[in-house]
Amino acid sequence: MIEGIFDKTVGLLSEALDLRSERHRAIAANIANQDTPGYQAMEVNFKEALSTASGSLPIALHRTDPAHLSPTGSGPAASHATVSSGPSHRLDGNTVNAEKEMAKLAENTLLYTASTQMIISKFRAIQSAIKGGN
């Protein structure tokens, strides 16, 4: 009975928050190691990881307003941390581009906050239903 209250959306949002946190850690590690010779930037493919994690969660995303974020996302997708592909343009072999990492961090923070707001809204709706709509 309790599983009926928490539909697949809550599970998907929870997984999205976990993956956004993992991506945040990878980006933070890249920024922290931007001056480490030979350091290879890490990337988390969010789209791939969420697709794998959701498995049998068939949820179609639809944009109901042009101002909403695109259902396909706007940035690089993320899975578990892997070495980012791309050549090093530095003599020390480090592949971190600090400006790109800061942009990724800002985007990831925005998307984490949006996911948090969605799950809060979901729980408030459940709370309202339990209280009888008051």
N, C-alpha and C positions, 0 to 999 in steps of 0.2 A: 504494500500500500504506500509506504513512504517513498519508494522509487518513482511512483506516479507524480509526486509533488515536484521532485527534482528531475525535470526532463533532460534530454540529451544536451540541451543548450548550456545548462549549468556545468555539466561535465566538460564540455568543449571549452567554455570560458575558463574554467579552472586549469585545464591543460594549456590553454593559450597564455595564461598568467605565468605558469611554470616555465614555458618556453621563452617568453619575453624576459623573464628573470635570468635565464641561462644566456640569452643573447646579450643582455646587459653586462653580465660578468665577462663574456668574451670580448666585448667592445672595450670595457674598462681595462682588461688585461692588455689589449693592444695599445691603448693610450699610455698605460703605465710603462710599457716596454718600447715606446717609440724611439728611444735612444740606445737600445740594447743591440749591439752588433750581431747580425745574423738572425735576429728574431723574425719569425714568419707570422704574419697577421693571421688571427683565427677568425672564422666566420661561422655563424649558426644559421642554417637554412630553415627559417621559420615555417614556410609554406610546406616544405617536404616533411618536416618533423610533425607538424600538426596533422597533416594528412595521414601519416603513419600512425600517430597516436590515436586519432579519432577512429581509424579502422572502419567500423561499420556504422559510423554516425552520418547518415545521409542528410545533410542540412544544406538546403539551397539558400544562397545569399542573394538578396535582391535590393537594389538601391531604389528607395522610394522618393528620394529628393536629390536633385543635382548637387546640393551642398554636402551630401553624405560622402563618406570615404568609399572608394571603389571596393566592391566585394573581392576583387582579385588582389588587392593590396597595391602599394605604390613602390615599395622598396624591395631590396633583395630578400628572397624567401630564406627561411632559416630552419635548420635541423640541429643535430648535436654538433658541437664545435669541431670544425675541421680546419686544416690549413687553407687559407684563402689563396685561390689561384691568381696569378699575376706576377709579372716580373718586378724585380727590385730596380728602382731607378737611383739607388744609392750605392756608393762604393762599399759600404760595410755590409751589404746583403740584407739589410732590414727592409721589410715590405710594408711597413705601417705608413699610411698617409694620414697624418693627424687631422687634417681638415675633413677628410671623408669620414674618419672615425667619429669626429664630433657631430657631423651631420647625421650619421647612423644612430648615435646616442640620443640626439634630440628626437628623431623620428620614433625610435623604440620607446622612449619615455612617453611620448604622446599616445602611441598605440597601447602601451601598458595602462595608462590612465583611462583611456576609452574602454578597454576591457574591464577594468575595475568598476567603472561607472555602470556598465551593462550588467555586471553580476550583482552590484548593489541594487539596481533597479529591479532585477529578478527577485531578489530576496525581499525587497519591500513589497512587491506585489503578493508574494506568498504570505508575508506577515499581515498585510491588509486583508487577505482572504480569510486567514485564521481568526482575525479580530472581528470579522463580519463586515468589512468594508468601511470601518470608521477611520 
